[in-house]
Amino acid sequence: MKIAIIGAGNLGLAIAKGILHTNGATTMYLTKRNTKSIKDWEKYGNVTVTSDNLEAIKNSDILIFAVQPGHFTTLLEQSKDLLTEKHVIISTITGYSIPKIENSIGTDKFIIRSMPNTAISVGKSMTCICSNELGKKRIDLAKAIFNRMGHTLEIPEDQMQAATVICASGIAFWMRLIRATTQGAIQLGFDAKEAQELAMHTCNGAASLLIESGSHPEEEIDRVTTPKGCTIEGLNEMEHQGLSSSLIKGIVSSYEKISHIKKG
């Protein structure tokens, strides 16, 4: 695959790392206004670093845009005459809809939106993907790219805003839960380092159990309960303290606020 990442900032470089470390590109262009800080990426041999976006577009088939929203429209207008039937356009730009992209370059292009979260930097992103009608023919290609950096899920575009809350802001919710578990462990006598280690790996283990089993959380809760019911007792106490309801209210409230801003 001939890939160009237009906008090699933190997100763009995280994507580049995931692709290159799994040999996912024949050639790769990385573009940035000031290329000095990314020049050493050329050590990979098949990577070209440039400030010329149009050069990268002309010499690539898959175009992953990771620029600021304010620059995207101008960039699309500048490049639309260079786009051919071979190009696949993948936007990682939050809030920039597919119809808006089509307004700039037309509906006869393979257009895909992807929404990774910050865990992409460690290859554990939950990335949501949607496309225009033509882009459905290349959706598996986009999944193959982002599955190298975690897990992907295809969703309707009208759910992308909600997915931002669940998957992107959701990282912060889980970190809060880990922090609370860490504090609880400290109160039970563990030192801070041990407490955080217990919390982080327990959280990771819970997610891994669900991924491997493919079952519902309630089924796994019953399976991991200790003989004397300590797990259930602890969960019931957390429910009594309102932990679950508080988290759910926070997620829903965040989505409602974002939706209100979007409508406004």
C-alpha positions, 0 to 999 in steps of 0.5 A, a space after each residue: 500500500 502507498 500511504 500518505 499521512 497528511 499532518 504528521 503531528 501526534 496522531 499522524 505519527 501514532 498511525 504511522 508507527 502502527 503501520 510501519 511496525 507491522 510492515 503495512 506500507 510499501 511506501 509512506 509519505 509524512 507531511 508537516 509544515 516544519 519537517 525538522 522534527 520528523 526527519 529521522 522517520 526517513 530511517 525506515 527507508 520507505 518513508 519520505 518526509 516532506 512539507 509538500 502535501 500535493 507531492 504526497 497525494 500524487 504519489 500515494 493511494 491511501 490518504 490519511 488526513 490528520 490536520 486541524 479542522 480549520 486547514 482541512 477545507 483548504 487542503 481538500 480544495 487544493 488537492 481535489 484536481 489531483 484525486 483519481 479513482 485509485 485514491 482512498 480518503 481517510 479523515 481522522 478529523 473530529 466533527 468534520 462530516 462526510 457530506 462536508 468532505 463531499 462538498 469539496 471533492 465530490 461524491 465520486 470518491 472513496 471517503 472514510 471517517 475514522 475516530 481513533 482514541 489516544 490509546 492508538 499511541 500504544 497500539 490499543 485504540 478503539 477506532 470507530 469507522 464510517 464511510 460514504 456509499 462509495 467508501 463502503 467498497 474500501 471499508 475493509 481496507 480502512 479496518 485492516 489499517 486501524 486494526 494494526 493499532 487496536 480494534 475497529 468498529 463500523 458504525 453509522 456516521 450519525 453515531 460518531 459524535 456519541 462514539 467520541 464520548 464513549 471511546 475518546 472521553 471514555 479513556 478518562 472515565 476508565 482512568 478515573 476508575 483506576 485512580 479510585 481503585 488505586 486509592 482504595 488499595 492504598 487505604 487497605 495497606 498497599 503502597 502507591 506503586 503496588 496499588 496502581 499496579 493492582 488497579 491497572 492490571 486488574 482493569 486490563 484483565 477484565 477487558 481481556 476476559 470479555 474480549 476472549 470469551 465474547 460474553 456479556 459482563 454480567 455472565 463474567 461477573 458470575 464466573 469470576 465471583 469468589 466462593 464466598 461471594 466477595 466479588 458480588 458483595 463488593 460490587 453491590 457495595 459500589 452500586 449502593 454508593 452510586 458508582 455505576 449510576 454516576 458514571 452512566 450519568 456522566 457519559 450521557 451528560 457529556 454526549 448531551 452537551 456535545 450534541 447541544 454544541 453541535 446543534 448550536 
